[in-house]
């Protein structure tokens, strides 16, 4: 009776050490990538005749210079966290989902539609219903590409990419004609009901409950992928599809589940930004959040726990860029340059890893 608890305690300690090691390596990788990106950005600023230190100081001040600035940066990270988790769920199953942007947009419209179309519900029912509508819309929008892949082996890289544009133009039509609000000149839906709005957490800031939901979703996705049988199957299929097939694992079902869960997560993200920030669906509300989510997932190496720091860094770049531009006249387009550098470094890391695996296989 005294041996069993001791064994369990050692096992738990070993798991904790393993987790801390993984997080330590991940944080070191983040630090290397971010330092390289900021160094290249500093060279670009220097070549343009500006002071890099002053520019980065203004960038930091705009993102973290006050309590309200920190709160707004955390709010900006909310949609990026959910987009990153969406990519993690897809890539963990080796499903190449480039349609996160479109799934996010469809989820946003569904959330707005429930927000203004359903009346008379209390907040504790209206908000979950609107978020659930976003999840359903995002999941359904991801179905055609994965079904085409499973049935006729149509490459999902192409179909998910095409579905992004269909989502953009389809929702643009909806808010320009059948769902256009009579009280606005620009294309957009009616404002959502007060009972569908996500409560604010900080006075004077746009930070809302959506951020807390995003944090909870990080741990839910981590638990699902690393602590459940279904999640283990998804990751095993993602690591080696051929081995999984010959082992009798449900490869097709795992691909379907991974894609639908990815779309549903993106849909929740789209609904949350409408319910928490915009208050109505408008065209072009997304600033490429789906694409940022893909890079964030690659930065996190498909680990849900690594999504938050990467999303926070991206949010800080976006929120601090306006302060940087106004204080030092360094254009906010520098942020796009930094994102491009990060994407290049991450892509090169993935390419070198792939080459290394190929070399080992042929030895």
Rosetta blueprint (number, residue, H / E / L):
1 X L
2 X H
3 X H
4 X H
5 X H
6 X H
7 X H
8 X H
9 X H
10 X H
11 X H
12 X H
13 X H
14 X H
15 X H
16 X H
17 X H
18 X H
19 X H
20 X H
21 X H
22 X H
23 X H
24 X H
25 X H
26 X H
27 X H
28 X H
29 X H
30 X H
31 X H
32 X H
33 X H
34 X H
35 X H
36 X H
37 X H
38 X H
39 X H
40 X H
41 X H
42 X H
43 X H
44 X H
45 X H
46 X H
47 X H
48 X L
49 X L
50 X L
51 X L
52 X H
53 X H
54 X H
55 X H
56 X H
57 X H
58 X H
59 X H
60 X H
61 X H
62 X H
63 X H
64 X H
65 X L
66 X L
67 X H
68 X H
69 X H
70 X H
71 X H
72 X H
73 X H
74 X H
75 X H
76 X H
77 X H
78 X H
79 X H
80 X H
81 X H
82 X H
83 X H
84 X H
85 X H
86 X H
87 X H
88 X H
89 X H
90 X H
91 X H
92 X L
93 X L
94 X L
95 X L
96 X L
97 X L
98 X L
99 X L
100 X H
101 X H
102 X H
103 X H
104 X H
105 X H
106 X H
107 X H
108 X H
109 X H
110 X H
111 X H
112 X H
113 X H
114 X H
115 X H
116 X H
117 X H
118 X L
119 X L
120 X L
121 X L
122 X L
123 X H
124 X H
125 X H
126 X H
127 X H
128 X H
129 X H
130 X H
131 X H
132 X H
133 X H
134 X H
135 X H
136 X H
137 X H
138 X H
139 X H
140 X H
141 X H
142 X H
143 X H
144 X H
145 X H
146 X H
147 X H
148 X H
149 X H
150 X H
151 X H
152 X H
153 X L
154 X L
155 X L
156 X H
157 X H
158 X H
159 X H
160 X H
161 X H
162 X H
163 X H
164 X H
165 X H
166 X H
167 X H
168 X H
169 X H
170 X H
171 X H
172 X H
173 X H
174 X H
175 X H
176 X H
177 X L
178 X L
179 X L
180 X L
181 X L
182 X L
183 X L
184 X L
185 X L
186 X L
187 X L
188 X E
189 X L
190 X L
191 X L
192 X L
193 X L
194 X H
195 X H
196 X H
197 X L
198 X L
199 X L
200 X E
201 X L
202 X L
203 X L
204 X L
205 X L
206 X L
207 X L
208 X E
209 X H
210 X H
211 X H
212 X H
213 X H
214 X H
215 X H
216 X H
217 X H
218 X H
219 X H
220 X H
221 X H
222 X H
223 X H
224 X H
225 X H
226 X H
227 X H
228 X L
229 X H
230 X H
231 X H
232 X H
233 X H
234 X H
235 X H
236 X H
237 X H
238 X H
239 X H
240 X L
241 X H
242 X H
243 X H
244 X H
245 X H
246 X H
247 X L
248 X L
249 X L
250 X L
251 X H
252 X H
253 X H
254 X H
255 X H
256 X H
257 X H
258 X H
259 X H
260 X H
261 X H
262 X H
263 X H
264 X H
265 X H
266 X H
267 X H
268 X H
269 X H
270 X H
271 X H
272 X H
273 X H
274 X H
275 X H
276 X H
277 X H
278 X H
279 X L
280 X L
281 X L
282 X E
283 X L
284 X L
285 X L
286 X L
287 X L
288 X L
289 X H
290 X H
291 X H
292 X H
293 X H
294 X H
295 X H
296 X H
297 X H
298 X H
299 X H
300 X L
301 X L
302 X L
303 X L
304 X H
305 X H
306 X H
307 X H
308 X H
309 X H
310 X H
311 X H
312 X H
313 X H
314 X H
315 X H
316 X H
317 X H
318 X H
319 X H
320 X H
321 X H
322 X H
323 X H
324 X H
325 X H
326 X H
327 X H
328 X H
329 X L
330 X L
331 X L
332 X L
333 X L
334 X H
335 X H
336 X H
337 X H
338 X H
339 X H
340 X H
341 X H
342 X H
343 X H
344 X H
345 X H
346 X H
347 X H
348 X H
349 X H
350 X H
351 X H
352 X H
353 X H
354 X H
355 X H
356 X H
357 X H
358 X H
359 X H
360 X H
361 X H
362 X H
363 X L
